[in-house]
């Protein structure tokens, strides 16, 4: 059975020859991977391709001022530690919806963004992998996140109460851009794609960033419109990413057509309860803790974490195991190798 077939069966809540797995983030040294598994890359042993993304357009160069780098939306980021954090919000002082028309928005029709997408997709398809792709520039994959990247979180949340016309116009602008980005991506790889990846981070560690009602008023209808649009263009499953605890809206996501929920952070949501309450209606992906266990845990803790996710999420389909978020640079290579060694042990009962 191929990785693609395993992934499809998992999403359909069917059992297959084994539980599918995936990878994302920093890769361990090829020598360690080869010694452990006989390959140079972790991606050779998992079932999903690396996430295929847009390239920066040839006609755009990020602007850097005072160590702040500005992207296509005019959002300014500065490097802190391993990450680029937003420090300059171009719409921080804008309140008139009409002002949005005067901005220099990214051009989704620039074909240089999509160069080599089909080549990458065909390469991984030939290896039997399920093909996964995003269709948005930079770090913006849906509508809520890129909106607050431009306004600042406090302003966007406040405007949901006091300036709803501005919020609606901004969200609609990002939705319109996504239609165009997805149209171009699906022209390239819609016939190959298995996972159409969208997302908005809507959860904190303990609860929603916004109330479920605000999600239903502002975000959900637009998410549904985007998902409906994608599904008219491809047979791919809808993969939705949100960090944090979003239990309160999982039923909403299922209702609007989300097939796969990512990343299932076990320190934010109870994986046993997730399986009990939603496991027959949506597929979970991720589950192996990247907040403590992978970067700081012992080898034994990593192995126990993997076993626990198999026990709590791995029965009767509906689960694709892997890291609960992108593997960060501070994660020891040895723990990554141990995670996949234990995944293989659980898959093939090498206990």
N, C-alpha and C positions, 0 to 999 in steps of 0.2 A: 504494500500500500504506500502511496506517495504522501509527502507532507501535505500537499494540497488536499488530497482526499481525506486525510485525518482531520484537518482543520474544518473542512466542510461538514464532516460528520459531527464534530464537536459543536459547531454552531447550530446544527439541526437537533442537538441533544441525543445523538445516537452514539453508540459505542463503536470503537474500531479496534485495530490490532494493538494499539497502545495510545496513551494520552499524548496529545501533541504538545510541543514546547516551542519557545521562541526566545529571541535575544534582542537587546538594545543597549546602546551606550558604549563606554570604553571597552575595548577588546583586550583580553589578556595576551601576553607575549606569545607569538606563534610557536616558539619552542616548547612552552608549557602545554599548549593546546595539542601539539603534535605528539608529545610524550604521553598525554593522557588519552587522546582519542584517535590519533593517527591522521589528523587533518591540521592544516595551518590556521583555520578559522573556526570559531564557534558556529558561524552561520552554516557550515557544512553539515552539522549534526542536528540543527533545529528544523522546524517545519514551515516557517514563514520567512520570506525574504527580508533583508534590511528595508526599512521604510524608504520608499522612493519619493524624493522631494523635488521641488522646483529649483532651478539654478537662478542665481541673481541675474538680472537682465544685463546684456552687454553694454547698454547705453546708460547704466547707472553706477556711480561710484559713491560709496558711503562717505559722508562728509564728517570730518573730525575737527572738533574745536575744544581746546582745553581738556583733552583726554576724554571728551564725550563724543561718541560715534552716533550719527544720525542715519536712520534707515529711510526707506521709501515713503513712509507715512510721516516723516518728520519727528519721529520719536527718538529721543536721545538717551543712550545707555553708556554707563561707565563701568569699568571692570572692578569688581570686588571679589577677591578670592578666585574661585574657578568660574564665576558667572558674570555676565553683563547685566547690571541692574538699571532699571529705568530711573532717570533723574530729571528728565526734561519732557514735559507733556505739551505738545503743540496746541491743544485745545483747552488748556487750563483756564483761559479767560474768555472763551467763546461761548455765547449763549443763544445766538440767533441761528436757527436751522439754515437760513439762506446763506450764511457764511460758508457752509460746507461745500457749496458749489464752486467756490473760488479757490479751493485747495488743489494742489497738484497731486492727484491720486495716482497710485501705481497703474500701469497699463497691462491688463491681463492678456491682451492680444499679442504681446511681444513674444514671438516664436522662439527667441533665444532662451527663454525660461524653460522650455520643454525639450531642449536638445538632449538626446541620448536617453530619454525616459523609456521609449519603446525598446531600445537596445538593452537597457537594464532589465526591464520586465521580461523580455524574451529569454535573457540569460538565466534568470532565476526560475522561470517557468520550465525551461529545459532541464533544470536540476530537480524538478518535481516539487518546488516550493510553492506555497500560496503567496501570491503577489499582493503587497500592501503599498498604498501610496497616499500622500497628502496632496492637497491642491490649493496652497496659499503661500504667499511669500513670507520669508523669515519665520517668526515664531507665532504667526497669526493663523489659526486653523478654523475659526468660526466667527462669531460676531461679538460676544460679550467681552472677551479678552482684548481684542484689538481696539474696541471702543474705549475701554478704560486705560489702555496704553496711551491713548491720545488725550484723554481728559484728566487722568488721575482717578484712582478708585473712589476717593471721597466725593469728588464732584459728580461722577457718573451716578453713584448711589443716591446722592442728594437730589440730583436732577430727575431721578425716577419718581420723586414726589412733587418737586416744585417746577420742573421744566420738562414735562413729558413729551412735548412736541419736539424738542431738541434731541432727546434720547431716541425717540422713534425714528427721526430722520437719520441720525448717526448709525443706528443699527441697520436700517434699511440700506444705507449706502454700503456698509460692509457685506450685507446679504447680496446685494446686486453684484459686487465685485466677485464674491464667491461663485455665483452663477456662471460668470464669465471664466473664472479660473477653472472650474470643474468642466465646463464645456470644452475648453482646450485640452485639459488632461485626458478626458474621456474620448476625445477624438484620437488621441495618441494611443491609449492603452485600455480603453473601456472594454474591449473584447477579451483582454487578458486578465484584468484586475479581479482579485478575489476579495480584498478588503479596502473599501473606500473610507478613509480615515478623516473624521472631523472631531471637533471637541471644543469645550470651553471649561476652564477650571472654575467650578461653582462651589467647591467645598473647602472648608478649613479642616484642621485636624479633628475638631469635635462636632462640627455642624456645617450648615450651609453658609456661604458668604452673603447670600441674599435670601429672603424668605421664599418658601415655595410659591406663594401667591405672586410675588414679583417675577419669579421665573415664569409662571404661567401667563402673566399679563404681557411681559415684554419679550422673553426669550423663546419659550416653547413654540408659539405659533410660527416664528421665523425658523427655528430649527426644523419644524415639520415641513415647511415650505422647501427648505434646502434638501432635506432627505427625500421628499417626494420628487423633486427635480432630478436628483442623482439617480434615483431608481427608475426614472423614465429613460435614462441613457445607458445603463449598465445593469448586469445581473449580479454585480458585486454586493457583498454584505456590508452593512453600515457598522463601522467601528467607531465608538464614541469614547473620547478621553475626557475624564475630569479627575483631578486630584481630590483628595479629601473625602469627607463623609457626606455623601449625597443620597443616603438611603431614602430620604423623604421624597425624592423625585424619580426614583428608579421606575416606579409604575408609569410615570409620565413618559420617560424615555422609551419604555417598551411600547407604550401606546402610539408614539409617533414613528415607530419603525426602527429603533436601534436594535441591532442584532448582537453586538459584542460590546461589553462594558469594560473599560480600561481605566486605571491600572490595578484596582483592588488592593489597596494598601491596608495590610492587616492591623496596623496600629491606628487606623482611622475607622475601619468598618469590621464588624465581627464576621469572619468568613463562614463560620458554621451557620449563622442566622441568614446570611445572604443566600446560601445554597438552599436552606429550608424554605425561605420565603419567595425566592425569585428563580431558583435554579432550573425550573421546568419551562421558563419563558424567555430567558436571556442567557447568553454565554459569557463567562467571565474570563479575563485574561490578565496574567500577572501573578500576584499573590505572595511572592517571596520577598520578605521585608528588606527594603533598601534604606531604611532610616537608621536601624541599629545593626541587624544581624549581618548583612553582607559587608558593610564597611568596618564594623567593630567586633563582630562576633567571632567565637572560636570555630574551628572546623566542626566540632561536635554540635554547636548551636546551629550552624548552617545546615547540617544534615538533618537535624531534628525539625528545623523550619520547613524544609522540603517535604519531609514525611508528613508533617501536620497538614500542609496544603493538599497533599494527595488525599489524606483522610477526610478533610472537611469539604473539599471542592471537587475532587477527582472522580466521584462515582457517577455512573450513568450519563456520561457525556457532559457537555456544557462547560468545559474548562480547558484552557490552554495555559500551561504553567510557564513561568519565567519571572524575571525581576519585576517588582512592584513599581518601578520607575526606571529612568535611564541610569545605567551604572555610571557612577561618578568617578573622577580620577583618584579619589582617596580610597577607593575600594581595592583591597589587596587582590592581586591576580590569583593567589592561592585559594581565596574564598570563592572566586568565580568558577575556577576549575572544580572545586569541591561541590558547589551547587549543581553543576551539570553532571558530575560523576554520580551524585546522589539521585538526580533526576533519572539518569540512565539505569541506576540500580533499582529504583522504584518501578520504572517502566518495564524492565526485563526481569524483575524479581530476583536481582542478584544480592540478596541479603545474606 
